[in-house]
Amino acid sequence: MTTLPVVMAETPSVQQKSEALLPVYKRFPIEIVRGAGTRLFGADGRSYLDFTSGIGVNALGYADAGIAEAARGALESGVLHTSNLFHTAPGQALAEALVARSFASSVFFCNSGAEANEGAFKFVRRWGRDIGGGDKHEIIALRGGFHGRLFATLAATDRPQYRAPFRPLAGGISIAERDLGELARMMDRRTVAAVIVEPVQGEGGVRVLEPAFLSGLRELTRERNVALIFDEVQCGLGRTGWLFAYERTDVVPDVVTLAKPLAGGLPMGAILVTPEIAASVQPGDHGSTFGGGPFVATVAKHVFDRLSDPALLARVRENGAWLGEQLRALAARREEVRAVRGVGYLWGIDVTRPAGEIVACAREAGLLILTAGDYTLRLLPPLITTREELAQGVEQIERALS
Ligand SMILES: Cc1ncc(COP(=O)(O)O)c(C=O)c1O
């Protein structure tokens, strides 16, 4: 028997493998092959503590048995998808659960955060035109806000470098400073239909909008008959320690948009609206082929029930407050940390060195974190992360800083 020489197959680099994909992402140089709980595993065999949650998606972590069981059950029905021309029970059950647990009377399902916000813009314009005699259509967004990458959501997103190459963006959308005086000046009751804000701005540097600012905005919008949209795509569904971020404040919005964690990693968005806005929406006004399909809705109902658990929410509030204390202590010890902001399991750390460099050092130390701007680190741990794991993450961040 002849032995053939062993030829090692040339392993293509991660960069070579991704050449077929349009290069819109600056990807980290690791290939993720497996996940379990709060940990991700690379093709190189390394294990990482994950404080990114797929940018706020994997609230229940990885390889969750309940999600797998819900997905298996939905698969076995044989109807991964049908169209919205038919009634299907899972979407109805999920909508009823969202309504029962919130201010809303009705829900529209779509497939992403940007789609949820685009749909919300349509619904508030529909309502505005109904009540405002034709001209009430403008939408005001805030400095530092991020609402998505489609034409209308990009017009509401305060990132010049994301916007410039794609002009003209959708019209009738402007950006205001986070200042009630300026908002009052811009908010003409005849032309403005809605204001959209993230109660905690995620991409824009993790800025928790002050409850007093949000109540002032609620008063102003009520007085001018302008709809208030809360974009809770990143900060909603338990991330702040409250199921909906608006529950942290005494402000009840007219519209809430959700996405990221809603279906446990499957693509889904939702728009929650008041009865007044729902009353303006007519058959044919909007639609989505995939929105609220039975497979994704079954999984989302399971995730929503789990994220509604008061014990889980209390843990996020308590551990989140504790994490804030640890990060403030870190800021006091390390001159590289300039400021710390956040709530629940969403924290930003302003640093003196480029944030990307520290993210790379943290990755080397076995911790995955994100940036929110050039000099801000962002932490989005899964909501199942224990206090011990949070402590481990803070230690790894400190090592990455030095
Ligand atoms: C607050 C907020 N709104 C909207 C979006 C857009 O969501 P998607 O990427 O699912 O379109 C994001 C994404 O990061 C977000 O953070």
The ligand as a MOL file (V3000), in Angstrom:
LIG
                    3D

  0  0  0     0  0            999 V3000
M  V30 BEGIN CTAB
M  V30 COUNTS 16 16 0 0 0
M  V30 BEGIN ATOM
M  V30 1 C -32.5370 52.3360 17.2420 0
M  V30 2 C -32.4400 51.6140 15.9330 0
M  V30 3 N -33.4060 51.7640 15.0330 0
M  V30 4 C -33.3780 51.1250 13.8530 0
M  V30 5 C -32.3380 50.2940 13.5240 0
M  V30 6 C -32.3160 49.6040 12.1950 0
M  V30 7 O -32.5820 48.2530 12.3840 0
M  V30 8 P -32.2810 47.1930 11.2220 0
M  V30 9 O -30.7900 47.0900 11.1120 0
M  V30 10 O -32.9360 45.9410 11.7000 0
M  V30 11 O -32.8990 47.7320 9.9800 0
M  V30 12 C -31.2910 50.1110 14.4330 0
M  V30 13 C -30.1480 49.2400 14.1050 0
M  V30 14 O -29.1120 49.2700 14.7100 0
M  V30 15 C -31.3450 50.7800 15.6830 0
M  V30 16 O -30.3780 50.6390 16.5920 0
M  V30 END ATOM
M  V30 BEGIN BOND
M  V30 1 1 1 2
M  V30 2 1 2 3
M  V30 3 2 2 15
M  V30 4 2 3 4
M  V30 5 1 4 5
M  V30 6 1 5 6
M  V30 7 2 5 12
M  V30 8 1 6 7
M  V30 9 1 7 8
M  V30 10 2 8 9
M  V30 11 1 8 10
M  V30 12 1 8 11
M  V30 13 1 12 13
M  V30 14 1 12 15
M  V30 15 2 13 14
M  V30 16 1 15 16
M  V30 END BOND
M  V30 END CTAB
M  END
